[in-house]
Amino acid sequence: MKRTNVVKLVVDKEKHEKLKELGVITAKCWNEVNWLRMQQFKKGEKVDFAKSEKEVYEKYKGVLKVNAQQVARKNAEAWRSFFSLIEEKKERNLPKWFKPIISLYFPPLIPPVAWRSCYQERPLRGG
């Protein structure tokens, strides 16, 4: 049996804005590291996780600190999962419930996607 704790975060308006901005910057970090890896994947190159992680970490470390590295690592986890699914598909080892449906609108396997945000045009600010 799994147990779940639900916590309600009560903050004032100023802290709410800071947390919202932190979420926006985190999404930008995810999108950037994902874009770098997607470009390597589309060119047919090997996806270099260390290089893209370092590049994004250097850009976002002033704002996100070590969390920038954690975002890049979580993205790498998503990419590795995608690659393992590709291998399983080649070997025809996908579970029955995961059999791809051929469709133009829903491709069976797609790489990790960007986080959508209405705040994407906001500039990156240090905190």
KOLLOSE-583572 format. One line per field, with one value per residue: chain; residue in one letter; z, x, y of N, C-alpha, C, CB in turn. Coordinates in steps of 0.001 Angstrom, whole numbers, plus 524288, in hexadecimal, padded with zeros to 5 digits. Glycine has a CB too. Layout:
! KOLLOSE-583572
unit = [A:...]
code = [a:...]
n_pz = [Z:...]
n_px = [X:...]
n_py = [Y:...]
ca_pz = [Z:...]
ca_px = [X:...]
ca_py = [Y:...]
c_pz = [Z:...]
c_px = [X:...]
c_py = [Y:...]
cb_pz = [Z:...]
cb_px = [X:...]
cb_py = [Y:...]
! end
This chain:
! KOLLOSE-583572
unit = [A:A:A:A:A:A:A:A:A:A:A:A:A:A:A:A:A:A:A:A:A:A:A:A:A:A:A:A:A:A:A:A:A:A:A:A:A:A:A:A:A:A:A:A:A:A:A:A:A:A:A:A:A:A:A:A:A:A:A:A:A:A:A:A:A:A:A:A:A:A:A:A:A:A:A:A:A:A:A:A:A:A:A:A:A:A:A:A:A:A:A:A:A:A:A:A:A:A:A:A:A:A:A:A:A:A:A:A:A:A:A:A:A:A:A:A:A:A:A:A:A:A:A:A:A:A:A]
code = [m:k:r:t:n:v:v:k:l:v:v:d:k:e:k:h:e:k:l:k:e:l:g:v:i:t:a:k:c:w:n:e:v:n:w:l:r:m:q:q:f:k:k:g:e:k:v:d:f:a:k:s:e:k:e:v:y:e:k:y:k:g:v:l:k:v:n:a:q:q:v:a:r:k:n:a:e:a:w:r:s:f:f:s:l:i:e:e:k:k:e:r:n:l:p:k:w:f:k:p:i:i:s:l:y:f:p:p:l:i:p:p:v:a:w:r:s:c:y:q:e:r:p:l:r:g:g]
n_pz = [80000:7FC9A:801E8:802CD:80500:80625:80450:806F9:801E0:8073C:803E1:8034E:7FA4F:7F59B:7F6DD:7F14C:7E714:7E5B0:7E636:7DD96:7D58B:7D6AC:7D39B:7C919:7C545:7C70C:7BFEE:7B6B7:7B711:7B63C:7AC29:7A614:7A784:7A3A7:7994B:7958E:795EE:78F57:785C8:783F9:7832D:77A5F:7728F:77183:777B1:782DE:78EEB:79786:7A424:7ACA5:7A8B9:7A59A:7AF37:7B514:7AF71:7B0A3:7BB7C:7BDC2:7B9E0:7BFE3:7CA55:7D0EC:7D3AE:7D59E:7DB0E:7E043:7DCFE:7D265:7CE40:7D1A8:7CBFE:7C1D9:7C2E7:7C4E5:7BB61:7B529:7B8CD:7B4BC:7A9FC:7A964:7ABD2:7A31D:79B53:79E8F:79CC6:791F0:78F77:7938F:78CFF:78361:78566:78669:79040:795CB:79F68:79E9E:7A04D:79D00:7927A:786BC:7807C:773C3:76F60:76A77:7711F:77B38:77D9D:78025:7866E:78C48:78E74:79AEC:79E88:79DFD:7A8F4:7A9A2:7AA9F:7AE46:7B0C8:7AB5B:7A5CD:7ACB9:7B249:7B6F0:7C3EE:7CE55:7DBAE]
n_px = [8034A:80234:80582:800E0:80420:7FDEE:80086:7FDBD:80239:8040A:805E8:80A5C:80737:8106D:817D3:81284:81333:81E0A:81F78:81993:81F43:8288C:82509:822E8:82CE7:83198:82BF9:82F7C:839ED:838FD:83478:83C8B:84520:84068:83EA4:848F1:84C1E:844C7:847A4:8514B:84DC0:84712:84E40:852EF:85B1C:86248:85C1A:86135:8617C:86740:86C50:863F6:85EFE:866A5:86774:85D77:85CFE:864F3:8606E:8573E:85A15:85B70:85179:84AFF:851BE:8564D:84D8B:84C4E:852E9:84DCA:84480:8485C:84C1B:842DC:83E03:844FF:842D7:838D1:83B3A:841B4:83A83:8341C:83B37:83CB2:832D5:83294:83A14:83531:82CA9:83178:834FB:82BC7:8270C:81FC1:815CE:808EE:800D5:80548:805F2:80853:7FF9F:7FD58:7FD6D:7FB81:7FA5D:7FCF4:8086E:80F30:81873:81E8E:8283E:82BE2:8240C:822B9:8200D:81482:8119A:80BC4:8124D:81B90:82080:824FD:82FE3:83C0D:83F53:8480B:84877]
n_py = [7FB69:8086E:814C0:8219B:82E95:83A80:8477D:85480:85FD9:86BC2:87849:885A4:89031:893F7:88BD0:8844B:88836:88796:87CBB:879BD:87E67:878D1:86F04:87120:8735D:869CF:863A8:8684E:86554:85A5E:859D9:85E05:85706:84E40:8514F:8524E:847DC:8437B:847E9:84307:838BD:8393A:83B7D:83236:82FF2:82AF7:82C71:83506:834CB:838DA:841CF:8487A:84980:84EB8:85812:85CAC:85D2C:86459:86D65:86EC3:86DD3:87662:87989:87094:86A45:85E58:8594B:85A8C:85323:84A38:84ADD:8496B:83F42:839C0:83B2F:835AC:82BCD:82A5B:82A5F:8217F:819CF:81AAE:8175F:80D07:808FD:8099E:80215:7F929:7F8E3:7F6C7:7ECB5:7E7E9:7E6EE:7EC73:7EE82:7E87B:7EF92:7F892:7F8FD:7FF55:80820:80AB1:81706:823CC:82BF4:828DF:82514:81906:818A4:82300:82CF1:832EF:83DF1:84C16:8547A:85B2C:8688C:87479:87C0A:87C54:88430:88AD0:89186:88BF6:88CE2:88FC1:88B4F]
ca_pz = [80000:7FC62:8052B:80087:80857:80341:8072E:8048A:80290:807E7:8035C:80200:7F4BC:7F3DA:7F663:7ED0B:7E232:7E54A:7E4F1:7D832:7D223:7D6FC:7D046:7C3AC:7C3F9:7C6D9:7BAED:7B2A3:7B774:7B3EF:7A68B:7A381:7A762:7A023:793F7:79421:79501:78AB9:7812B:78325:78182:7750B:76EF7:7714F:77B0C:78804:7929F:79B80:7A8D6:7AFF8:7A651:7A5F0:7B4C6:7B6BA:7ACD1:7B31F:7C0EC:7BDD8:7B8DD:7C3D8:7CFAA:7D411:7D571:7D7B3:7DE0B:7DEF6:7DAA1:7CCBD:7CD24:7D27E:7C786:7BD6F:7C3E5:7C437:7B5C1:7B32E:7BA23:7B0DE:7A501:7A9B8:7AB80:79D96:79868:79FE7:799FA:78C73:78F3B:7945D:78843:77F6E:786DD:786E2:795AB:79873:7A1AB:79B30:7A105:79ABD:78CD8:78440:77CBD:76F94:76EC4:76947:77565:77FF9:77C66:78465:789EE:78B5D:7926A:79EEE:79C62:7A111:7AC72:7A785:7AE8E:7AC2D:7B2A0:7A8B9:7A3A2:7B0E9:7B285:7BB40:7C7D4:7D2CB:7E071]
ca_px = [80000:8051D:80355:801A0:80351:7FC64:80216:7FC03:80630:801A2:809F6:80864:80745:815DD:81A2C:80FC2:81588:82350:81EEA:817B2:823B5:82C1C:822BF:82398:83275:8328B:829DC:83319:83E94:83774:833BB:8418D:84833:83D97:83F92:84E4A:84C4B:84193:84AB5:85510:84ACD:84526:852B0:854D5:85FB7:86172:85A89:86544:85ED7:86AC7:86D4E:85F45:85E1D:86A63:86624:858D7:85E59:867F8:85CEC:8532D:85BE0:85ACF:84C13:848FD:855EA:856D5:848B6:84D1B:85539:849C2:840ED:84B05:84C52:83D97:83D34:84821:83FEC:83499:83DA2:8437C:835CF:83299:83ECD:83BBC:82E16:8340D:83CAF:83140:8296F:83498:8352C:82650:82625:81C30:8114B:8045A:7FDBB:80825:8066A:80744:7FB67:7FF6E:7FA26:7FE6B:7F9C6:7FF50:80CB0:80FC8:81CB7:82083:82BF8:829A8:8221C:823A5:81BE7:811D7:810D1:80A60:81648:8206A:822FA:82720:83598:83E75:84160:84AAD:8457A]
ca_py = [80000:80D52:818DE:826C2:83317:83F21:84C27:8595C:863DD:870E3:87C46:88AD3:89163:89498:8869E:881AA:88A15:88557:87732:87966:87FA4:8745D:86AFA:872B8:872BE:86429:861DB:86A20:86203:85556:85A87:85EE7:85232:84AC6:8532F:850DD:8423C:84269:8494E:83ED2:83421:83A0D:83B58:82CDF:82F89:828B7:83080:835B4:836A0:83BED:846E9:84BBD:84AA5:852B6:85CF7:85EF0:85E59:8693B:871CD:86F5A:86CEC:87B19:87A05:86BA5:867B4:858C5:85761:85A64:84E09:84647:84B2E:846F4:8399D:837A5:83B1C:8314E:82717:829EA:828E3:81C06:816A6:81ACE:81404:8078C:80770:808BF:7FCF9:7F515:7F8A9:7F40D:7E72E:7E637:7E56A:7F008:7EBC8:7E86A:7F451:7FCF6:7F851:8045B:808BA:80DEF:81B99:82890:82FAC:826E2:82171:81549:81A18:82845:82E9B:83662:842DA:850D1:85631:85FBB:86C90:87996:87F9B:87B22:888D7:88DFD:8913F:88931:8908F:88D69:88C26]
c_pz = [80000:7FFA1:802A8:80497:804ED:8069C:80433:805E6:802D1:807DF:80238:7FC27:7F294:7F313:7F202:7E7CA:7E170:7E3CA:7DF51:7D465:7D227:7D39A:7CA80:7C1F5:7C3A3:7C1B2:7B66F:7B286:7B4EC:7AE00:7A3B7:7A32D:7A3B7:79A71:79224:792C9:7902F:785B4:77FF2:780FC:77BD7:770FF:76E6C:7748A:7801B:78BB7:7970A:7A05E:7AC22:7ADCA:7A6D6:7AB9A:7B69A:7B46D:7AF77:7B8C5:7C146:7BD13:7BD76:7C97E:7D32B:7D65B:7D82C:7DB2A:7DC7A:7DC7B:7D4B3:7CB26:7CDBC:7CE08:7C2D8:7BE25:7C33C:7BE6C:7B34B:7B450:7B633:7AB91:7A514:7A971:7A5D8:79A62:799AD:79D4F:79436:78BDE:78FE1:78F89:783F3:7806D:7875A:78C54:79896:79AD0:79E14:79BA2:79E86:794E0:78A27:7806B:77885:76E92:76D81:76DD8:77A65:77E9F:78118:78843:78885:78FA4:79681:79C98:7A018:7A4A4:7AA18:7ABEB:7ABEE:7ADB6:7AFB7:7A69A:7A7D6:7B11A:7B754:7BEFB:7CC45:7D7C3:7E4CD]
c_px = [80377:8025C:8049A:80091:80212:7FDA1:80023:80005:80384:80606:8076A:80925:80CD4:8187B:81796:8121E:81B06:8230F:81D19:81C27:827BA:82A21:82379:8293D:833E1:8308A:82D6A:837FE:83D78:8371E:838F2:844CB:84595:83E8D:84508:84E9F:8491A:84493:84EB7:8524F:8490B:8497B:854DF:859BC:85E46:86014:85E84:862D5:86252:86B95:86890:85E01:861B5:868FA:86182:859FC:86144:86471:85945:85511:85B4D:85562:84A3D:84CDE:85633:851E1:84912:84F54:85120:845C4:84359:84B41:846FA:83C46:8403A:84565:83B7E:836C8:83F70:83ED0:833EC:83610:83DF2:836B7:82F2A:8369A:838C7:82DC4:82C59:834AB:82FBC:82519:82288:817B2:80C8B:80133:8004E:808CB:804EE:802B5:7FD7C:7FB94:7FD90:7FE5B:7FC6D:803B2:80DB7:81416:81E9E:8245F:82949:82842:8233A:81F08:81988:810EA:80F5B:80E78:81B69:82345:82572:82D12:8376D:840D8:843E6:847BB:84908]
c_py = [804D5:81169:81E1D:82AE8:837C1:843DB:850ED:85D88:8692D:874F1:8818B:88BD2:891C1:88F4A:8837C:8833F:887DF:87F95:87672:87A7E:87B36:86FDE:86C2E:871E4:86CF7:861ED:8638B:866C4:85CB0:855CE:85B29:859EE:84E46:84C47:851AA:84B10:840BB:843AA:84515:839FA:834A9:839F2:835D5:82C10:82CAE:82D33:8309B:83823:83A2B:8416E:84A81:84D1B:84F0A:85809:85FAF:8605F:86382:86DF8:872D8:86ED8:871B8:87BA4:87508:868BB:861ED:8568D:8573B:85517:849B8:8463E:8486C:84107:8370B:83755:83690:82C1C:8262A:82831:82336:8184A:81652:81722:80E3F:80597:8067E:8036B:7F88C:7F485:7F5B9:7EE2E:7E4C6:7E438:7E928:7ECEB:7EC27:7ED6E:7F910:7FC67:7FD68:80407:80C57:81257:82042:82C59:82DE8:82317:81DE9:816B0:81F8B:829B6:83203:83BB2:84769:851DD:85B0D:863A4:871A8:87D9F:87F06:87FED:88C46:88D68:88E44:88D27:88D91:88E9B:88CD3]
cb_pz = [804BE:7F6BA:80ADD:7FBC3:80BCF:801BC:807F4:80667:7FE12:80D1E:7FEFA:8054D:7F3BA:7F7D4:7FB97:7ED31:7E222:7EA7C:7E8B3:7D745:7D3DF:7DCB2:7D17A:7C2F3:7C814:7CB87:7BA19:7B386:7BD4B:7B631:7A57B:7A65C:7ACFA:7A159:793AB:7989A:799CC:78AEE:781FA:7884C:78511:774B5:770D2:76BC4:77C44:789F7:794C5:79969:7AC12:7B082:7A087:7A36A:7B821:7B519:7A70B:7B2DA:7C34B:7B999:7B3F3:7C2E7:7CF96:7D0DB:7D0D3:7D347:7E413:7E3DB:7DC48:7CAF7:7D0CB:7D7B5:7C629:7BCCE:7C966:7C722:7B34E:7B5A6:7BFBB:7B04F:7A3C5:7AEDC:7AF08:79B6B:79993:7A5E4:79A96:78A7C:79372:79938:78664:77F5C:78BFC:782E2:7987E:7949F:7A713:79C74:7A6CC:79D4A:78AE5:78170:77F5A:76A84:773B5:76471:7766F:78371:77ADB:78232:7899F:78B24:78FE5:7A384:79B4B:79D7C:7B21A:7A4DF:7B1EE:7AE1D:7B852:7A466:7A093:7B62F:7B283:7B946:7C9F0:7D334:7E189]
cb_px = [7FC42:805C1:80580:7FE1A:80827:7F67D:80824:7F65D:80A46:7FE52:80DE8:80B30:80460:818FF:819BA:809DB:815B5:82649:81B14:81325:8264E:82CBE:81CF9:82203:835EF:82FE3:82446:83495:84042:83227:8303F:84499:848CD:837B9:83EDD:85216:84A48:83C77:84D71:857EE:8460B:8424B:856F9:855DC:861FD:86664:854E0:869D7:85D09:87014:86EC0:85A9B:85F00:86FF4:864E8:85438:861AB:86C36:859B8:84F0D:8617E:85C08:8487F:84765:854F4:85830:84421:850CA:859EB:846FF:83FA4:85092:84E67:83985:83EE5:84DA9:83DB5:831AB:84242:8469C:83183:832F4:84474:83B64:829DD:837CC:840EE:82DE4:827F4:83A32:83819:82519:82B44:81A18:80FF7:800E4:7FCDB:80D73:802F0:80C20:7F63E:80070:7F6E0:7FC2F:7F41B:7FB32:811BC:810D6:82143:81BF9:83089:82D86:81C3A:8249F:81DF6:80C99:815B9:804EE:81727:81F5D:81F05:824AA:837F1:8429F:83D00:8504B:841C9]
cb_py = [7FFFF:80F35:81891:8278A:83429:83EF8:84C5B:85AF8:863B3:8712D:87ACD:88F19:89679:897DF:883A5:882FA:89015:885FC:87493:87D43:884CA:87290:86A5E:87878:87582:8615F:863FD:86FE4:86150:85378:85F42:86318:84FD7:84AE2:8592A:8522D:83F48:84596:84E95:83D7F:83347:83F2E:83F0D:82B56:8350B:82598:82F86:8392A:83203:83927:8463D:848F3:845B2:8512A:85BF2:85B22:859EE:86924:870C7:86B6C:86B36:87FCF:87B46:8682D:86845:855A5:85AC5:85EDA:84D00:8473B:850F6:84931:83891:83B0A:8405B:8315A:82781:82F30:82C7D:81B17:818E9:82071:8158A:806DF:80B9A:80D18:7FC94:7F654:7FE41:7F62F:7E68B:7E1FB:7E50E:7F446:7EE0C:7E3BF:7F554:7FD78:7F3BF:8064D:80AEF:80AAD:81C9B:82B33:8309C:82439:82474:81003:81615:82C44:83190:83714:84277:8558B:8573A:85E2A:86D41:87B47:87ECE:87772:88BFB:88C75:896BB:88547:89428:88F59:887CB]
! end
